[in-house]
């Protein structure tokens, strides 16, 4: 198995199979970041696809100064924010109604037959996009603060503040909603 840097070099050398392997290797991580931002499956899939297209176009500019995953997550993060801006610009009442109905259905689908981890993920998704992404990168993807800084382009102190606030909000969401959600979906401890 090639290292990430070897894979990047193979792509730079024109190896199409290497790019396929690159997508397979990172698609779940990119989708996680994308979904954390846009909170909508179809849009997260679109952001994921756009991220890989942008990465392919920018692959020649990649330098080994950072981890491949950090570089790719940064592209996903910015692409997700672009999607949010586009959504805000095109927002109308029909889309709002659809999104609200879709969110409820997605929540029911996610929680069905899941236990505590799913409830925590649902709680994280209730956070503002920036806080949810930082929290997921730090805890779920197990990145350090410097990697989160590189992906989000925030300052180190800003990442720490966002993490602190996100943890505090998450604790409130869980303490207020956890018991109700468990009872509603008949989830056993």
C-alpha positions as CSV (number, residue, x, y, z in Angstrom):
1,X,0.0,0.0,0.0
2,X,1.3,3.4,-1.0
3,X,1.7,6.2,1.5
4,X,-0.4,9.3,1.0
5,X,2.6,11.2,-0.5
6,X,3.5,8.3,-2.8
7,X,-0.1,8.3,-4.0
8,X,0.0,12.1,-4.6
9,X,3.2,11.7,-6.6
10,X,1.6,8.9,-8.7
11,X,-1.3,11.2,-9.5
12,X,1.0,14.0,-10.5
13,X,2.7,11.5,-12.8
14,X,-0.7,10.9,-14.5
15,X,-1.7,7.6,-12.9
16,X,-5.5,7.5,-13.1
17,X,-5.7,4.4,-10.9
18,X,-3.8,6.3,-8.2
19,X,-6.5,9.0,-8.2
20,X,-9.2,6.3,-7.8
21,X,-7.3,4.9,-4.9
22,X,-7.0,8.4,-3.5
23,X,-10.8,8.9,-3.7
24,X,-11.4,5.6,-2.0
25,X,-8.9,6.3,0.8
26,X,-10.4,9.7,1.7
27,X,-14.0,9.7,0.6
28,X,-15.5,8.9,4.0
29,X,-13.4,11.6,5.8
30,X,-14.3,14.2,3.2
31,X,-18.0,13.2,3.3
32,X,-17.9,13.6,7.2
33,X,-16.5,17.1,6.9
34,X,-18.9,18.0,4.2
35,X,-22.0,16.7,6.0
36,X,-20.9,18.5,9.2
37,X,-21.0,21.7,7.3
38,X,-24.1,21.4,5.0
39,X,-26.1,19.0,7.2
40,X,-27.8,17.6,4.2
41,X,-27.0,14.2,2.4
42,X,-27.4,15.3,-1.2
43,X,-25.5,18.5,-0.7
44,X,-22.8,16.7,1.3
45,X,-22.4,14.3,-1.6
46,X,-22.1,17.2,-4.0
47,X,-19.5,18.9,-1.8
48,X,-17.6,15.7,-1.5
49,X,-17.5,15.3,-5.3
50,X,-16.6,19.0,-5.8
51,X,-13.8,18.6,-3.3
52,X,-12.2,15.7,-5.2
53,X,-12.5,17.7,-8.5
54,X,-10.8,20.7,-6.9
55,X,-8.2,18.5,-5.4
56,X,-7.4,16.9,-8.7
57,X,-7.1,20.3,-10.3
58,X,-4.8,21.6,-7.5
59,X,-2.8,18.4,-7.1
60,X,0.3,19.9,-8.9
61,X,0.4,22.7,-6.3
62,X,0.4,20.3,-3.3
63,X,3.6,20.4,-1.4
64,X,4.6,18.0,1.3
65,X,4.6,20.8,3.9
66,X,1.3,19.4,5.4
67,X,-0.4,16.1,5.6
68,X,-2.4,15.1,2.5
69,X,-5.5,14.6,4.7
70,X,-5.2,18.2,6.1
71,X,-4.9,19.6,2.6
72,X,-7.9,17.7,1.4
73,X,-10.0,18.5,4.5
74,X,-9.2,22.2,4.0
75,X,-10.6,22.0,0.4
76,X,-13.7,20.2,1.7
77,X,-14.2,22.8,4.5
78,X,-14.0,25.7,2.0
79,X,-16.2,23.9,-0.5
80,X,-18.8,23.2,2.1
81,X,-18.8,26.9,3.2
82,X,-19.2,27.8,-0.5
83,X,-22.3,25.5,-0.7
84,X,-23.7,27.2,2.4
85,X,-23.2,30.7,0.8
86,X,-24.9,29.4,-2.4
87,X,-27.8,28.0,-0.4
88,X,-28.3,31.3,1.4
89,X,-28.4,33.2,-1.8
90,X,-31.0,30.8,-3.3
91,X,-33.1,30.3,-0.3
92,X,-36.9,30.4,-0.6
93,X,-39.9,29.1,1.3
94,X,-40.2,25.8,-0.6
95,X,-36.5,25.0,0.2
96,X,-37.0,25.9,3.8
97,X,-40.0,23.6,4.1
98,X,-38.3,20.8,2.3
99,X,-35.1,21.1,4.5
100,X,-37.1,21.0,7.7
101,X,-39.1,18.0,6.6
102,X,-35.9,16.3,5.4
103,X,-34.1,17.0,8.6
104,X,-36.8,15.3,10.7
105,X,-36.8,12.3,8.4
106,X,-33.0,12.1,8.5
107,X,-33.0,12.3,12.3
108,X,-35.5,9.4,12.5
109,X,-33.4,7.3,10.1
110,X,-30.2,8.0,12.0
111,X,-31.5,7.3,15.4
112,X,-33.4,4.1,14.5
113,X,-31.7,1.1,16.3
114,X,-28.7,3.2,17.3
115,X,-27.4,3.8,20.8
116,X,-25.4,6.6,22.5
117,X,-22.9,7.3,19.8
118,X,-25.7,8.1,17.3
119,X,-27.3,10.4,19.9
120,X,-24.1,12.3,20.4
121,X,-23.7,12.7,16.6
122,X,-27.2,14.1,16.4
123,X,-26.4,16.5,19.2
124,X,-23.3,17.6,17.4
125,X,-25.3,18.2,14.3
126,X,-27.4,20.7,16.2
127,X,-24.4,22.9,16.7
128,X,-23.5,25.7,14.3
129,X,-21.6,24.4,11.3
130,X,-18.2,25.8,12.4
131,X,-18.4,24.3,15.9
132,X,-19.7,21.0,14.6
133,X,-16.8,20.7,12.1
134,X,-14.1,21.7,14.6
135,X,-15.5,19.2,17.2
136,X,-15.7,16.4,14.7
137,X,-12.2,17.0,13.4
138,X,-10.7,17.2,16.9
139,X,-12.6,14.3,18.5
140,X,-14.0,12.0,15.9
141,X,-11.2,12.3,13.4
142,X,-8.7,12.6,16.2
143,X,-6.8,15.6,14.7
144,X,-4.7,17.8,16.8
145,X,-5.3,21.6,17.1
146,X,-2.6,22.4,14.6
147,X,-4.3,20.2,12.0
148,X,-7.6,21.8,12.7
149,X,-6.0,25.2,12.3
150,X,-4.6,24.2,8.9
151,X,-7.9,22.9,7.7
152,X,-10.1,25.7,8.9
153,X,-7.6,28.6,8.6
154,X,-8.6,29.8,12.1
155,X,-6.0,30.8,14.6
156,X,-4.9,28.3,17.2
157,X,-6.5,30.3,20.0
158,X,-9.7,30.6,18.0
159,X,-9.8,26.8,17.5
160,X,-9.4,26.3,21.2
161,X,-12.2,28.8,22.0
162,X,-14.5,27.2,19.4
163,X,-13.8,23.8,20.9
164,X,-14.5,25.1,24.4
165,X,-17.8,26.7,23.4
166,X,-18.8,23.6,21.3
167,X,-18.2,21.3,24.2
168,X,-20.2,23.4,26.5
169,X,-23.1,23.7,24.0
170,X,-22.9,19.9,23.3
171,X,-23.2,19.2,27.1
172,X,-26.3,21.4,27.3
173,X,-27.9,19.7,24.2
174,X,-27.2,16.2,25.6
175,X,-28.4,17.0,29.1
176,X,-31.6,18.6,27.8
177,X,-32.4,16.3,24.9
178,X,-30.7,13.0,25.6
179,X,-33.4,11.4,27.8
180,X,-36.2,12.7,25.5
181,X,-34.5,11.3,22.4
182,X,-33.8,7.9,24.0
183,X,-37.4,7.6,25.1
184,X,-38.9,8.8,21.8
185,X,-36.9,6.2,19.7
186,X,-37.1,3.5,22.4
187,X,-33.3,3.2,22.6
188,X,-32.0,1.2,25.6
189,X,-28.9,2.3,27.6
